[in-house]
């Protein structure tokens, strides 16, 4: 029998960690999101989460994204990957305790990049997990790179890549704002939110999207959107919702009406 198309859910690091403090996890947010995933009971789900205040400060400190330049970075790479497994472990705890069949897949063990772009991915384990009814959970990670030695693979690039590779039915992006705005809503209360954008409209507003003001080695909202465009071009709709607000993620997973930004090919 043919496999139903999966949903790829990306939960931003800003939702599950406090980006203003190094390695500060928001367990209450993780627990609530796990409750909402359990209650929504989605079939065929792939989860990707960001690094937030775990991966980003260390990656920045050791210039991991820029690649291998100096022997002192070797320990830095190991540390960056390790703290991501720590955050992932806390996230996994919440899912497993609720009886969700989630299985963690460290990207560094199955993905290599070339100049920062995914070049090879051993997809067989992820595909088999999906077929058997498990929930694969991946995350932004420090990965090996054929040209740079190593780099940072963002959860955003990973999300779009997985959606295309597994022919996803949709992508849900859980962030800490209500959707996509013409300006940073945290800095300007009058910023206007887009409820629906076509690919053409998205390209027009792309220039308005600023970077992230917190420490983020993967480039904030503008970069998220740039990474998602290939999936949208392929006809995979993207819904951006505020995962910091109770029940928003639940509604999005259930396909119910929820405040956010829907981006479709046309």
Secondary structure, DSSP 4 states (H G I P E B T S, - for coil): -PPPPPEEEEE-HHHHB-TTSTT-B-HHHHHHHHHHHHHHT-SSEEEEE--HHHHHHHHHHTT-TT---STTHHHHHHHHHHHHHHHHHHHHHHHHHTT--EEE--HHHHEEEETTEEEEE--HHHHHHHHTT-EEEEE-EEEEETTTEEEEE-HHHHHHHHHHHTT-SEEEEEESSSSEESS-TTT-TTPPEESEEEHHHHHHHGGG----SS--TT-HHHHHHHHHHHHHHTT-EEEEEETTSTTHHHHHHHT---SSEEEE--
